[in-house]
Amino acid sequence: MKESYRIELKLTLTESLEKEVVAFLNSREGGVIYIGIDDKGIAKGVDNTDAMQLQIKDRLKNNIHPTCLGLFDIIGEEIDGKDIVKIIVASGPEKPYYLKKQGMSEKGCYIRVGTAAEPMPSRMIENLFARRTRNSIGKILSNQQNLKFEQLKIYYEASGKRLNSKFATNLGLQTEDGAYNYVAFLMSDINAMSIKLAKYKGKTRVHLIENNEYGYCSIIKATKQVLDKFELENKTRSRITSKERIDIRLWNTIALREAIINAIVHNDYSHEVPPKFEIFDDRIEITSAGALPDMLSREEFFEGFSIPRNQEMMRIFKDLDLVEHLGSGIPRILEVYPPECFRFTENFLRMTFPNAWDLSEEGEPVSNQVTDHDTDQVTDQVTDHVTDHDTKRQIEEQIPNMHRTSTNELPKEFRSTSVEVQNLVLIFEKEMNRLEIQGKLELKHEGNFRELYLTPAIEAGFLIMKYPQKNHPKQKYMLTEKGKILQKQLKK
């Protein structure tokens, strides 16, 4: 690893950190800062990465203007056995950014030039300020000021966080005058925004069979409702061969989730146009308002460069684990669907993902992602399902010779254990947090995971929480002795 236009290496945390972050905020593509790596690219490591991450967040929050909250991620990583801190910085939408104590001047504004942060010329400062985004929803005054945020508080508590009395200021829900802005309006318990989801019979918009609206509530709640709806719609078709079962879902679950979240978080709400979701027999279309930002080309968009349109929303979605790292969404989608699935217009972005099979024909999958390598004694069985839970139960009942441990082969005390719990125990390694377990099981829906896997495993005595506090932010889970015995039996 070496320094470049987008990479800055630091052996230790220095006073120049804010300057480097400002330079990346003011650049076209943003950048990444590594702390704990010397200028030769050798990882030396840092002490107490958790404390350093908190210190960095506090410094960036208080020393840079306009606010850069929602425009950076701070991650602890291990490189060559050394703990380092990685700061991902997005290109900011409200350039020029500057050091608060120096003001909007050549001493406070920086730009990335080669591998260094250089003072920004006064003419560039003036030009950028003249072009600064004026329709940011963080600057638009909410037409209602009597707002309540009980739903938002519940979601934060469920994520192991708690909002204090200054949450409106800390989350960017207020204008500079202290009034609620449009972000607050979208996050409030009652508002006028509604996300549309339509379902059609056939491949055109002629025969509408469902017209759903998710909204008039906190946009966090509306987002989760949309995700739940698509979890129901994303049916599975299963092919059983003599060696394995191959599950084919209508859409790739990871790419679909990323597309839904991206459409909601990056939608241009300044014209009060919500994102729209449409399901056809042969495809899904996801349409969000707003063209690409002026400083972001299509090539940069596909490479994962990020200029968050709604940085306040991005920050909240990250707090609630609905968004992972900056710029990670589009690359995740492109791992499955090609760039041709994206269509850019002057005012909208539309993502079109083909179904794995044509619902109007109910024939063989049209996707060529799955091929049958078994030529002998291949048995095809197709099962549609509404949830992961229903599918597994239906397939279990229909196909007794699945490649898993038969309950009859287990000791009597374990025979009532569900397949979901068996799968969880089987993949378990040492201490694991929720996201690690879900990742191992390839499950993206937290609600189903908790209901069908995690909670039953704890209640049955196979798992135990590391911290007694249920919502501990660093909660991890461990196998009990009973769980270890079951895992040993399953591995036989």
C-alpha angles and dihedrals in degrees: 000000000000138000119274141157088290102030128069121184123203127179093203139007106275139181090258094068095100090049091055092047092049090051091053092045089055095046126089098248107023117225150222129263120200119199116198097039122102126226090266091061095252116140111235098165134221134246121250102001092189093060091044092052091053091048092050093048091051093049095049091045095053105031105047130071135231091036113269096196108134091026099084140050125203115203134177112224138173119230121179089345093306126116112236135170120235122199116195112198123192125210105265124237094214103057135205099060116184146176106276095221092052097042128212095324140108088271092054104035121071136179130196112254114177106312097337141074108241130188112265116241115247092242091056090049091053093047094048093047090052090054095044113137111267100179097060109142087225088067098041113098116235111241087221122056101176093084130157127201107192092129092051091050091051092052091049092050090049088055092053094258131110129209115226129205092277096053094116091059095039094050095046095248094138137068121235087270092058096252122130114268131208091273088061089049091055092046095047125105094249125031141138098251119110130177114221124222118180130183123199135195106232132002100299136059093253100098110046111190101168132026111181130178123199113189148054082120137071108319087230090062091044090051092052090048091053091048090050092049092053090047086061094044095047096087125188129228114197128206116198117202130176089266108032150354116251116202118203117189124197090247133012104267098218095046092045093052092048091050093050093048093045092051092052099040097044098039116124102241094172089096092043092245112142125207117268131217123199129184122202132175092259105027150004123239123202115189126187128183120246136056124246113291113267094250096048121083124200091251091053090046092056092046090059101254107155133213102168110217093202106031094173090056090045091055093051093045089051091049088055094046092245089119126041121194127348112270094010098110103072096043089052090053092046090057086072109018126045125239088255087075088070121079121188123200132172093270108014146044119214126191116197118191120185118229118249087239136011109261092200091061100031088207133129118325112276090210115097092202092101122053128179112239093177112096097170126072097345114179118193118203121173123202126178116204142187098210137010088252095056093045095053092047093048093048091047091054094047099040114042094174098064116149097259135090110290112233087231089062093055125086112270093255091061102042095096091056112120121240089244093057091044090054092049094050092045095058096042119126124184110295116355134176124221096265092050092052093047090049092053090050091043091233121145101176108089095192094056091042093055095042099045104027119015104038095044090048091053094044091050090054097246095114134036130194116245091217120043090218104091096212097042107152092228096040116160133178132224135192115253121220087264090052092050090053091051091047090052091051092048093050090056 
